[in-house]
């Protein structure tokens, strides 16, 4: 089975995300979102807020998370760009998904790939380099292990390399095609096999 997903990188500080649920599942989703996008604008709605979520938000000083402590209401979806249904109540997750779809808002439903418009994949970050990993919702555990492998394999100096390549790119005065050729020549050694 091939993976038909098209990966994109979202500027979550420019979008408004709704997370429904603040228990174990909500904590897991928020942990990964804020790790990768600490300036994400998030509204979290739940009747009860777990201690783990409170601790996470206390650690993430300067976060842009608004907590609304009450049950989910359909109006919570209004004005949101993305919705994550992150409760352990299947019926509630389905209701959140249905309302999001009615309002034409992209939605992720925890542990229910068939109801998702997008997945929150595993992410490797080295300075400006960000690599997203997806198994098309089939094995988050494999994606996690592969992320750990890449984190161990990628050197910390990647940030310096990318910074230097940006300087070179900015100094090139040729057209787009010329820049591509020049940068391909410079970076070719990164993928050449050792003899």
N, CA and C of each residue as an Amber inpcrd file, in Angstrom:
protein
   585
   0.8420000  -1.1880000   0.0000000   0.0000000   0.0000000   0.0000000
   0.8840000   1.2470000   0.0000000   0.6570000   2.1120000  -0.9350000
   1.4570000   3.3280000  -0.9700000   0.8260000   4.3980000  -0.0960000
   1.6040000   5.3980000   0.2350000   1.1430000   6.4800000   1.0990000
   0.7550000   7.6810000   0.2300000  -0.5300000   8.0140000   0.1310000
  -0.9770000   9.1020000  -0.7340000  -0.9300000  10.4770000  -0.0690000
  -0.4580000  10.5450000   1.1530000  -0.4760000  11.8260000   1.8810000
   0.4880000  12.8360000   1.2650000   0.1150000  14.0980000   1.3350000
   0.9950000  15.1760000   0.8930000   1.4140000  15.9700000   2.1240000
   2.7020000  15.9330000   2.4820000   3.1390000  16.6230000   3.6980000
   3.2110000  18.1330000   3.4960000   2.7660000  18.8560000   4.4920000
   2.9090000  20.3120000   4.5080000   3.4020000  20.7190000   5.8940000
   3.9740000  21.8880000   5.9840000   4.4240000  22.4130000   7.2610000
   3.6130000  23.6690000   7.5470000   2.8350000  23.6400000   8.6130000
   1.9090000  24.7080000   8.9360000   2.5320000  25.7130000   9.8930000
   2.2320000  26.9830000   9.6940000   2.6540000  28.0480000  10.6040000
   1.5780000  28.1850000  11.6800000   1.6760000  27.3560000  12.7160000
   0.6240000  27.2990000  13.7220000   0.5010000  28.5820000  14.5340000
   1.5010000  29.4430000  14.4810000   1.3710000  30.7320000  15.1660000
   0.4810000  31.6910000  14.3740000   0.2050000  31.3620000  13.1020000
  -0.6700000  32.1920000  12.2740000  -2.0640000  31.5770000  12.1270000
  -2.2330000  30.3500000  12.5810000  -3.5150000  29.6650000  12.5090000
  -4.0900000  29.5500000  13.9180000  -5.3350000  29.1450000  14.0240000
  -5.9500000  28.9480000  15.3410000  -6.4570000  27.5130000  15.4170000
  -5.9090000  26.7690000  16.3600000  -6.2170000  25.3560000  16.5140000
  -7.1010000  25.1470000  17.7370000  -8.0510000  24.2330000  17.6100000
  -8.8840000  23.8160000  18.7330000  -8.4910000  22.3960000  19.1080000
  -8.2260000  22.1680000  20.3880000  -7.9910000  20.8160000  20.8990000
  -9.1150000  20.5270000  21.8850000  -9.8750000  19.4700000  21.6190000
 -10.9610000  19.0720000  22.5030000 -10.4780000  17.8910000  23.3240000
 -10.3690000  18.1110000  24.6210000  -9.8810000  17.0760000  25.5250000
  -8.6030000  17.5180000  26.2120000  -8.5440000  17.3070000  27.5190000
  -7.3590000  17.7070000  28.2790000  -6.9510000  16.6210000  29.2650000
  -7.1940000  15.3850000  28.8610000  -6.7660000  14.2440000  29.6630000
  -5.4780000  13.6770000  29.0980000  -5.3480000  12.3610000  29.1570000
  -4.1330000  11.6970000  28.6790000  -3.9140000  11.9270000  27.1800000
  -4.9760000  11.7760000  26.3980000  -4.8620000  11.9440000  24.9480000
  -4.5770000  13.3990000  24.5970000  -5.2930000  14.3160000  25.2280000
  -5.0600000  15.7460000  24.9940000  -3.6440000  16.1530000  25.3710000
  -3.1590000  15.6030000  26.4720000  -1.7820000  15.9020000  26.9010000
  -0.7730000  15.4410000  25.8630000  -0.9680000  14.2200000  25.3410000
  -0.0420000  13.6920000  24.3410000  -0.0140000  14.5870000  23.0950000
  -1.2030000  14.9490000  22.6040000  -1.2770000  15.7950000  21.4080000
  -0.6270000  17.1520000  21.6670000  -0.9590000  17.7650000  22.7910000
  -0.4050000  19.0910000  23.1150000   1.1120000  19.0380000  23.2740000
   1.6230000  17.9690000  23.8620000   3.0780000  17.8370000  24.0510000
   3.8070000  17.9080000  22.7180000   3.3220000  17.1470000  21.7390000
   3.9840000  17.1160000  20.4380000   3.7870000  18.4150000  19.6640000
   2.5940000  18.9820000  19.7510000   2.3330000  20.2430000  19.0450000
   3.2390000  21.3450000  19.5940000   3.2760000  21.4960000  20.9100000
   4.0570000  22.5840000  21.5040000   5.5580000  22.3450000  21.4220000
   5.9770000  21.0840000  21.3660000   7.4090000  20.7990000  21.1920000
   7.8840000  21.3170000  19.8420000   7.0770000  21.0790000  18.8170000
   7.4720000  21.4710000  17.4660000   7.1030000  22.9120000  17.1420000
   5.9970000  23.3890000  17.7050000   5.5050000  24.7410000  17.4100000
   5.1480000  25.4420000  18.7210000   6.1580000  25.9010000  19.4590000
   5.8980000  26.4760000  20.7840000   5.0290000  27.7400000  20.7640000
   4.9280000  28.4040000  19.6140000   4.1050000  29.6040000  19.5200000
   2.7300000  29.3300000  18.9240000   2.3430000  28.0620000  18.8340000
   1.0410000  27.7040000  18.2650000  -0.0720000  28.3810000  19.0560000
  -1.0790000  28.8520000  18.3200000  -2.2650000  29.4560000  18.9500000
  -3.3140000  28.3620000  19.1040000  -3.6010000  28.0080000  20.3530000
  -4.4670000  26.8650000  20.6300000  -5.5230000  27.2430000  21.6560000
  -6.7450000  26.8130000  21.3990000  -7.7960000  26.8490000  22.4090000
  -8.0680000  25.4020000  22.7780000  -8.0360000  25.1210000  24.0640000
  -8.2720000  23.7630000  24.5590000  -9.5660000  23.7790000  25.3640000
 -10.4920000  22.8830000  25.0160000 -11.7830000  22.8080000  25.6860000
 -11.9410000  21.4330000  26.3080000 -12.2860000  21.4130000  27.6010000
 -12.5260000  20.1490000  28.3000000 -13.1980000  20.4550000  29.6360000
 -14.0800000  19.5610000  30.0980000 -14.7110000  19.7920000  31.4000000
 -13.7260000  19.6700000  32.5600000 -12.6880000  18.8640000  32.3620000
 -11.6590000  18.7100000  33.3940000 -10.2870000  18.8090000  32.7390000
  -9.3680000  19.4840000  33.4120000  -8.0050000  19.6600000  32.9120000
  -7.0880000  18.8140000  33.7840000  -6.3890000  17.8750000  33.1590000
  -5.5200000  16.9830000  33.9360000  -4.3180000  17.7370000  34.4910000
  -3.7740000  17.1800000  35.5560000  -2.5680000  17.7680000  36.1510000
  -1.4280000  17.7780000  35.1350000  -1.3420000  16.7210000  34.3060000
  -0.2710000  16.6570000  33.3060000  -0.3690000  17.8140000  32.3160000
  -1.5860000  18.1540000  31.8930000  -1.7650000  19.2880000  30.9730000
  -1.3870000  20.5810000  31.6720000  -1.8170000  20.7510000  32.9090000
  -1.4660000  21.9720000  33.6590000   0.0540000  22.1010000  33.8120000
   0.7250000  20.9850000  34.1270000   2.1860000  20.9930000  34.2710000
   2.8660000  21.3250000  32.9450000   2.3650000  20.7360000  31.8540000
   2.9270000  21.0070000  30.5280000   2.8510000  22.4980000  30.2130000
   1.7070000  23.0900000  30.4430000   1.5350000  24.5110000  30.1330000
   2.3510000  25.3910000  31.0650000   2.5510000  24.9520000  32.3030000
   3.3960000  25.7080000  33.2270000   4.8550000  25.6860000  32.7530000
   5.2800000  24.5530000  32.1610000   6.6490000  24.4280000  31.6350000
   6.8610000  25.2740000  30.3900000   5.8250000  25.4090000  29.5780000
   5.9170000  26.1240000  28.2980000   5.5870000  27.6000000  28.5130000
   6.4850000  28.2820000  29.1780000   6.2800000  29.6990000  29.4670000
   6.0980000  30.4940000  28.1730000   5.1390000  31.3990000  28.1750000
   4.8980000  32.2290000  27.0030000   4.0510000  31.5650000  25.9450000
   3.4670000  30.4070000  26.2690000   2.6310000  29.7080000  25.2900000
   1.3880000  30.5470000  24.9550000   0.7420000  30.1770000  23.8660000
  -0.4620000  30.8770000  23.4080000  -1.6440000  29.9230000  23.4570000
  -1.8480000  29.3240000  24.6300000  -2.9160000  28.3450000  24.8220000
  -3.9600000  28.9350000  25.7550000  -5.2050000  28.9140000  25.2960000
  -6.3330000  29.3470000  26.1160000  -7.1060000  28.1030000  26.5230000
  -7.3430000  27.9610000  27.8170000  -8.0930000  26.8090000  28.3140000
  -9.5070000  27.2600000  28.6580000 -10.4720000  26.5130000  28.1430000
 -11.8770000  26.7400000  28.4830000 -12.3650000  25.4770000  29.1780000
 -12.6250000  25.5890000  30.4720000 -12.9820000  24.4110000  31.2560000
 -14.5030000  24.2610000  31.3060000 -15.0020000  23.5100000  30.3470000
 -16.4230000  23.1760000  30.2290000 -16.5560000  22.1370000  29.1230000
 -17.7200000  21.5100000  29.0020000 -17.9140000  20.5550000  27.9040000
 -17.8450000  21.2420000  26.5430000 -17.4680000  20.4750000  25.5280000
 -17.3900000  20.9500000  24.1510000 -18.7530000  21.4420000  23.6760000
 -18.7500000  22.5430000  22.9180000 -19.9530000  23.0630000  22.2690000
 -19.6370000  23.2490000  20.7920000 -20.6420000  23.0800000  19.9470000
 -20.4450000  23.2030000  18.4980000 -19.8230000  24.5440000  18.1350000
 -20.1660000  25.5970000  18.8580000 -19.6440000  26.9350000  18.5520000
 -18.1370000  27.0390000  18.7880000 -17.5450000  26.0770000  19.4930000
 -16.0940000  26.1000000  19.7330000 -15.3070000  25.9870000  18.4320000
 -15.9000000  25.3880000  17.4120000 -15.2090000  25.1700000  16.1380000
 -15.1590000  26.4550000  15.3040000 -16.0970000  27.3500000  15.5430000
 -16.1770000  28.5760000  14.7450000 -14.8820000  29.3850000  14.8370000
 -14.3900000  29.8070000  13.6810000 -13.1870000  30.6280000  13.6250000
 -11.8870000  29.8580000  13.7730000 -11.9620000  28.5430000  13.8340000
 -10.7530000  27.7310000  13.9660000 -10.3120000  27.2370000  12.5940000
  -9.0160000  27.0400000  12.4410000  -8.4550000  26.5420000  11.1880000
  -8.2420000  25.0320000  11.2150000  -7.9510000  24.5080000  12.3840000
  -7.6980000  23.0720000  12.5670000  -8.3490000  22.6390000  13.8760000
  -8.8270000  21.4010000  13.9070000  -9.4280000  20.8540000  15.1230000
  -8.7910000  19.5010000  15.4090000  -8.4930000  19.2550000  16.6780000
  -8.0010000  17.9490000  17.1190000  -8.9750000  17.4340000  18.1730000
  -9.6230000  16.3090000  17.8770000 -10.4980000  15.6530000  18.8390000
  -9.6310000  14.6760000  19.6300000  -9.3740000  15.0120000  20.8820000
  -8.3880000  14.2710000  21.6740000  -8.9670000  13.8250000  23.0100000
 -10.1260000  13.1820000  22.9510000 -10.7030000  12.6350000  24.1730000
 -10.6560000  11.1190000  24.0890000 -10.9680000  10.4680000  25.1970000
 -11.0650000   9.0060000  25.1680000 -12.5310000   8.5710000  25.0880000
 -13.4020000   9.5180000  24.6770000 -14.8250000   9.2360000  24.5160000
 -15.1300000   9.2010000  23.0210000 -15.3150000   8.0140000  22.5040000
 -15.4790000   7.8310000  21.0520000 -16.6160000   8.6740000  20.4760000
 -17.7590000   8.6890000  21.1460000 -18.9160000   9.4210000  20.6430000
 -18.6290000  10.9170000  20.5690000 -17.9420000  11.4430000  21.5580000
 -17.6050000  12.8680000  21.5610000 -16.6340000  13.1830000  20.4270000
 -15.6330000  12.3430000  20.2380000 -14.6930000  12.5460000  19.1290000
 -15.4230000  12.5700000  17.7840000 -16.3910000  11.6710000  17.6270000
 -17.1680000  11.6120000  16.3840000 -18.0120000  12.8780000  16.2140000
 -18.5680000  13.3760000  17.3140000 -19.3590000  14.6150000  17.2520000
 -18.4760000  15.7980000  16.8500000 -17.2980000  15.8840000  17.4440000
 -16.3610000  16.9610000  17.1040000 -16.0100000  16.8720000  15.6190000
 -15.7400000  15.6740000  15.1350000 -15.3870000  15.4850000  13.7260000
 -16.5310000  15.9090000  12.8180000 -17.7500000  15.5140000  13.1610000
 -18.9250000  15.8370000  12.3400000 -19.1240000  17.3530000  12.2540000
 -19.0090000  18.0290000  13.3830000 -19.1980000  19.4850000  13.4090000
 -18.0820000  20.1850000  12.6430000 -16.8530000  19.7220000  12.7960000
 -15.7300000  20.3100000  12.0480000 -15.9500000  20.1660000  10.5510000
 -16.3810000  18.9980000  10.1170000 -16.6270000  18.7770000   8.6910000
 -17.7590000  19.6740000   8.1820000 -18.8190000  19.8440000   8.9850000
 -19.9230000  20.7350000   8.5990000 -19.4250000  22.1620000   8.3740000
 -18.4540000  22.5720000   9.1950000 -17.9270000  23.9320000   9.0970000
 -16.7010000  24.0060000   8.1800000 -16.4020000  22.9170000   7.5000000
 -15.2840000  22.8300000   6.5590000 -13.9410000  23.1840000   7.2090000
 -13.7530000  22.6390000   8.4030000 -12.5090000  22.8130000   9.1500000
 -11.7880000  21.4690000   9.1680000 -10.4990000  21.4770000   8.8830000
  -9.7100000  20.2420000   8.9090000  -9.6640000  19.6800000  10.3260000
  -9.7720000  18.3440000  10.4240000  -9.8670000  17.7210000  11.7420000
  -8.9940000  16.4730000  11.8340000  -8.4420000  16.2690000  13.0270000
  -7.7130000  15.0620000  13.3830000  -8.4620000  14.4280000  14.5470000
  -8.7540000  13.1430000  14.4420000  -9.4360000  12.4250000  15.5130000
  -8.4660000  11.3870000  16.0590000  -8.1170000  11.5190000  17.3140000
  -7.1160000  10.6410000  17.9290000  -7.4760000   9.1750000  17.7430000
  -6.4920000   8.4170000  17.2920000  -6.6090000   6.9640000  17.1390000
  -7.7460000   6.5270000  16.2110000  -8.1530000   7.3840000  15.2730000
  -9.2020000   7.0280000  14.3240000  -8.8170000   7.5600000  12.9480000
  -7.8430000   6.9260000  12.2860000  -7.3330000   7.4320000  11.0110000
  -8.4090000   7.6840000   9.9530000  -9.4620000   6.8560000   9.9230000
 -10.4910000   7.0250000   8.8970000 -11.2490000   8.3420000   9.0120000
 -11.2500000   8.9510000  10.1980000 -11.9710000  10.2090000  10.3930000
 -11.0610000  11.4370000  10.2810000  -9.7870000  11.2090000  10.0060000
  -8.8180000  12.3130000   9.9920000  -8.6460000  12.9330000   8.6070000
  -8.5450000  14.2560000   8.5860000  -8.1290000  14.9750000   7.3800000
  -6.6100000  15.1010000   7.3430000  -5.9870000  15.0190000   8.4980000
  -4.5340000  15.1290000   8.6130000  -4.0830000  14.3400000   9.8300000
  -2.8060000  13.9990000   9.8250000  -2.2060000  13.2970000  10.9580000
  -1.1420000  14.1770000  11.5820000  -0.9300000  13.9760000  12.8590000
   0.1630000  14.6430000  13.5600000   1.3160000  13.6460000  13.5890000
   2.1910000  13.7310000  12.5970000   3.2740000  12.7690000  12.4450000
   4.4080000  13.0050000  13.4250000   5.3690000  12.1100000  13.3940000
   6.5890000  12.2780000  14.1720000   7.4600000  13.3210000  13.4870000
   8.1990000  14.0790000  14.2750000   8.9740000  15.1970000  13.7320000
  10.3850000  15.1770000  14.3020000  11.3450000  15.3820000  13.4040000
  12.7460000  15.5410000  13.8070000  13.1220000  16.9830000  13.4960000
  13.7160000  17.6590000  14.4780000  14.1100000  19.0560000  14.2880000
  15.5820000  19.2330000  14.6330000  16.2930000  19.8610000  13.7160000
  17.6850000  20.2810000  13.9430000  17.7760000  21.7170000  13.4520000
  17.6470000  22.6720000  14.3570000  17.6730000  24.0720000  13.9560000
  16.5750000  24.3310000  12.9470000  16.9190000  24.8580000  11.7570000
  15.8950000  25.1440000  10.7550000  15.4350000  23.9040000   9.9770000
  16.1200000  22.7730000  10.1430000  15.7240000  21.5460000   9.4430000
  14.6110000  20.8590000  10.2230000  13.5280000  20.5520000   9.5430000
  12.4220000  19.8300000  10.1580000  12.0140000  18.7180000   9.2050000
  11.9840000  17.4850000   9.7150000  11.6240000  16.3190000   8.9180000
  10.3570000  15.7190000   9.5190000   9.3120000  15.5910000   8.6980000
   8.0780000  14.9670000   9.1400000   8.0430000  13.5140000   8.7120000
   7.5220000  12.6510000   9.5810000   7.4800000  11.2130000   9.3110000
   6.0380000  10.7360000   9.4640000   5.5590000  10.0190000   8.4640000
   4.1990000   9.4850000   8.5180000   4.1820000   8.0400000   8.0390000
   3.3590000   7.2340000   8.6930000   3.1010000   5.8720000   8.2330000
   1.6600000   5.7640000   7.7410000   1.0820000   6.9070000   7.3550000
  -0.3040000   6.9700000   6.8870000  -1.2640000   6.4670000   7.9590000
  -0.9270000   6.7680000   9.2200000  -1.7830000   6.4040000  10.3380000
  -1.7340000   4.9430000  10.7280000  -0.8410000   4.1610000  10.1090000
  -0.8550000   2.7170000  10.3520000   0.0140000   2.2830000  11.5180000
   1.1140000   3.0000000  11.7820000   1.9600000   2.5870000  12.8960000
   2.7020000   3.7770000  13.4930000   2.0190000   4.5260000  14.3670000
   2.7020000   5.6310000  15.0430000   3.9520000   5.1830000  15.8030000
   3.9490000   3.9240000  16.2770000   5.1160000   3.4150000  17.0100000
   6.3340000   3.3340000  16.0980000   6.1490000   2.8620000  14.8520000
   7.2650000   2.8260000  13.9110000   7.7550000   4.2370000  13.6140000
   6.8270000   5.1730000  13.4070000   7.2060000   6.5600000  13.1270000
   8.0370000   7.1250000  14.2790000   7.6410000   6.7950000  15.5050000
   8.3830000   7.2530000  16.6900000   9.7980000   6.6730000  16.6890000
   9.9300000   5.3790000  16.4110000  11.2570000   4.7320000  16.3940000
  12.1300000   5.2940000  15.2780000  11.5350000   5.5450000  14.1210000
  12.2900000   6.1120000  13.0110000  12.7390000   7.5330000  13.3400000
  11.8880000   8.2800000  14.0360000  12.2730000   9.6250000  14.4980000
  13.4950000   9.5270000  15.4140000  13.4680000   8.5800000  16.3410000
  14.5990000   8.4060000  17.2550000  15.8690000   8.0520000  16.4940000
  15.7350000   7.2100000  15.4660000  16.8760000   6.8430000  14.6260000
  17.4570000   8.0830000  13.9420000  16.5920000   8.9010000  13.3320000
  17.0670000  10.1100000  12.6440000  17.6920000  11.1120000  13.6120000
  17.1010000  11.2440000  14.7840000  17.6580000  12.1660000  15.7780000
  19.0740000  11.7550000  16.1600000  19.3020000  10.4550000  16.2670000
  20.6360000   9.9630000  16.6000000  21.5990000  10.1070000  15.4190000
  21.0910000   9.9710000  14.1910000  21.9490000   9.9860000  13.0040000
  22.3130000  11.3920000  12.5270000  21.4310000  12.3510000  12.7100000
  21.6970000  13.7000000  12.2050000  22.6410000  14.4480000  13.1460000
  23.7220000  14.9760000  12.6070000  24.6560000  15.7190000  13.4630000
  24.0890000  17.0780000  13.8570000  24.5190000  17.5640000  14.9860000
  24.0820000  18.8860000  15.4520000  24.5260000  19.9890000  14.4910000
  25.6020000  19.7510000  13.7240000  26.1460000  20.7640000  12.8210000
  25.2490000  21.0640000  11.6250000  24.1520000  20.3340000  11.4820000
  23.2290000  20.5810000  10.3750000  22.7730000  22.0390000  10.3840000
  22.5410000  22.5900000  11.5510000  22.0980000  23.9900000  11.6540000
  23.1310000  24.9310000  11.0480000  24.4110000  24.6950000  11.3460000
  25.4760000  25.5320000  10.7750000  25.5280000  25.3930000   9.2570000
  25.4350000  24.1580000   8.7750000  25.4780000  23.9000000   7.3360000
  24.3570000  24.6450000   6.6200000  23.1400000  24.5410000   7.1380000
  22.0010000  25.2050000   6.5060000  22.1750000  26.7220000   6.5410000
  22.6980000  27.2420000   7.6380000  22.9600000  28.6820000   7.7320000
  23.9490000  29.1500000   6.6760000  25.0050000  28.3710000   6.4720000
  26.0140000  28.7180000   5.4580000  25.4270000  28.6170000   4.0410000
  24.6030000  27.6040000   3.8040000  23.9860000  27.4640000   2.4850000
  23.0300000  28.6190000   2.1750000  22.3690000  29.1300000   3.2000000
  21.4860000  30.2830000   2.9870000  22.3030000  31.5090000   2.5890000
  23.4470000  31.6860000   3.2400000  24.3240000  32.8200000   2.8950000
  24.7670000  32.7030000   1.4370000  25.1760000  31.5030000   1.0410000
  25.6040000  31.2860000  -0.3440000  24.4440000  31.5680000  -1.2960000
  23.2750000  31.0290000  -0.9840000  22.1020000  31.2340000  -1.8500000
  21.7780000  32.7210000  -1.9950000  21.8400000  33.4550000  -0.9010000
  21.5280000  34.8850000  -0.9360000  22.5420000  35.6770000  -1.7640000
  23.7710000  35.1540000  -1.8730000  24.8080000  35.8650000  -2.6290000
  24.7960000  35.5270000  -4.1180000  24.1000000  34.4580000  -4.4880000
  24.0380000  34.0950000  -5.9050000  23.1860000  35.1100000  -6.6680000
  23.6810000  35.5280000  -7.8270000  22.9670000  36.5580000  -8.5870000
  22.3500000  36.0220000  -9.8760000  22.3990000  34.7100000 -10.0680000
  21.8300000  34.1290000 -11.2880000  20.3190000  33.9500000 -11.1300000
  19.6870000  33.4440000 -12.2010000  18.2560000  33.1630000 -12.1500000
  18.0120000  31.9080000 -11.3110000  16.7420000  31.5220000 -11.1620000
  16.3720000  30.3860000 -10.3290000  17.1040000  29.1130000 -10.7580000
  17.1220000  28.8440000 -12.0600000  17.7760000  27.6310000 -12.5680000
  19.2660000  27.6370000 -12.2300000  19.9110000  28.7850000 -12.3540000
  21.3290000  28.8970000 -12.0290000  21.5930000  28.6630000 -10.5460000
  20.6950000  29.1840000  -9.6950000  20.8420000  28.9700000  -8.2450000
  20.7060000  27.4880000  -7.9090000  19.7240000  26.8350000  -8.5400000
  19.5180000  25.4110000  -8.2730000  20.7620000  24.6130000  -8.6600000
  21.3290000  24.8920000  -9.8380000  22.5350000  24.1750000 -10.2830000
  23.6960000  24.4130000  -9.3330000  23.8960000  25.6630000  -8.9370000
  25.0140000  25.9890000  -8.0420000  24.8530000  25.2950000  -6.6860000
  23.6590000  25.3440000  -6.1260000  23.4440000  24.7190000  -4.8190000
  23.4830000  23.1930000  -4.9050000  23.0260000  22.6310000  -6.0270000
  23.1450000  21.1820000  -6.2130000  24.6070000  20.7620000  -6.2470000
  25.4470000  21.5440000  -6.9180000  26.8790000  21.2300000  -6.9950000
  27.5170000  21.2930000  -5.6110000  27.1370000  22.2980000  -4.8390000
  27.7200000  22.4710000  -3.4990000  27.2970000  21.3390000  -2.5640000
  26.0430000  20.9110000  -2.6480000  25.5260000  19.9190000  -1.6980000
  25.6360000  18.4790000  -2.1870000  26.1520000  18.2470000  -3.3800000
  26.2400000  16.8910000  -3.9300000  26.9910000  15.9410000  -3.0120000
  28.0030000  16.4360000  -2.3410000  28.8030000  15.5530000  -1.4770000
  28.0040000  15.0200000  -0.2690000  26.8850000  15.6360000   0.0200000
  26.0710000  15.1560000   1.1550000  25.4310000  13.8070000   0.8740000
  25.2190000  13.4930000  -0.4070000  24.5540000  12.2510000  -0.7510000
  25.4320000  11.2820000  -1.5420000  26.6620000  11.6600000  -1.8170000
  27.5520000  10.7590000  -2.5360000  27.9660000   9.6060000  -1.6580000
  28.0070000   8.4240000  -2.2270000  28.4150000   7.2390000  -1.4590000
  29.9300000   7.2280000  -1.3080000  30.3520000   6.7480000  -0.1380000
  31.7920000   6.6270000   0.0810000  32.2900000   5.4400000  -0.7190000
  33.4580000   5.6060000  -1.3020000  34.0280000   4.5120000  -2.0900000
  34.9880000   3.6880000  -1.2580000
